[in-house]
Amino acid sequence: MKNPMDTDRPDETILIERVDLEQKIGKIEAGLAPVLKRNGQLVPTQADDMDGDGNWDELVVNLDFLANETITLQLEFVAVADYPDFEKRTNVRLGIVQEDHSFKEVDQYFAPQGLDGFPTIAQGESVNWENDKMGFRNYFDCRNVKDLFGKLQPGLIIDKIHTPEMGDYHKLADWGMDVLHCGSSLGSGGLAMLENDSLFRLGSTDVYEYQKVVEGPIRSVFDLKYKGWDVAGQKLDAVERISIYPGKYWFQSDVTVTGYTGQKQLATGIVTSLLKNEPYSFDAGKNFAAIATLDVQSLNQDELGMAVMVPKDELTAIDRTTDINFFKEGYQTVPAKNFSHVISETYYVAQTLANEQPTRHYFFAVWGLENPKWKEIDHFRNYINEEAEKLSHPIDVII
């Protein structure tokens, strides 16, 4: 594996397809999974079954690279039942409330329907995912808005949120807290469709389903599946596949939409309700465009930075919604949460939707209390640019 860039690259996660391995070494015996060693020592890997057929499809490896470094690894096979354990640095969880008020983790579940109100059935009200840097959640109800957990130290916390052990996650604790107010915005990367200058929220749909794909030490992946997304009279289906990796202040979203005619624009954005300064838009590396905010806008009244990055050649619009509080104007979708289905207080970016193919964006989040450098937009912007260049110059893998 070779780093083609003249810069250090810690926490690089590399995917190797099973079919690529088998082209070089022949068919791999059933019941065996690959591990990798460097100078005789195991490096963090996982072998992931991505299509649910009971057989692994992708080998995932996490490594630190120096500038222009080439690393040689030895491939071995072990029984799947004996696969080694590595430090867990990613996590995904949907916990469903039980009769004793505890939460049971599930790998698949359907959210309640309806815009008039909803029961709180999920731990943290959400599907939750995290790495060792930040935590995220997507409300598992008609709001369907993304939210943030800020962390003060590396570690995994979502298994404990909404439990007596952790206490109120809206208040600052030794691990961190819920740092974002979402209101009726898109929060931290919620989805919408831009159609004739209007935003149509991916909110209450006929079907809203969670499906875990893989959960492991160096990658976790899950799907949010929707049927009956009403966009200007068309009923669309959508799948958002979210992937998260260690050491990164971002997650990856791949959205596939079907059932429409004509050209569509997928939008995602950032809440602006506590924003005081102007937001930013800029080129990120050579191949990406980004929108970002950084301000004293966390619920702890300190610096919080958020950004969305999309391929530059897919960019169609960057804009800001009205700041009208539509809930107070009478659009009272969920009174208990002061939530309106109409999207407001959002800075958003739109991109061309690939017909029946995944459309990808990256959502970034940093918290100034976790690291003082995140108090400055220049540091945040530099980080986004660096990550864009790394994504444009993946690690070269030679088998």
PyMOL commands that set and color helices and strands:
alter all, ss='L'
color gray80, all
select helices_A, chain A and resi 18-25+80-82+123-125+312-314+335-337+372-375+377-392
alter helices_A, ss='H'
color red, helices_A
select strands_A, chain A and resi 9-17+32-38+41-42+45-48+58-65+74-79+90-93+95-97+103-105+108-110+126-131+134-139+146-151+176-178+188-195+198-201+207-215+220-231+234-244+250-258+265-271+280-284+288-296+303-311+315-320+346-352+359-367
alter strands_A, ss='S'
color yellow, strands_A
deselect
rebuild
show_as cartoon
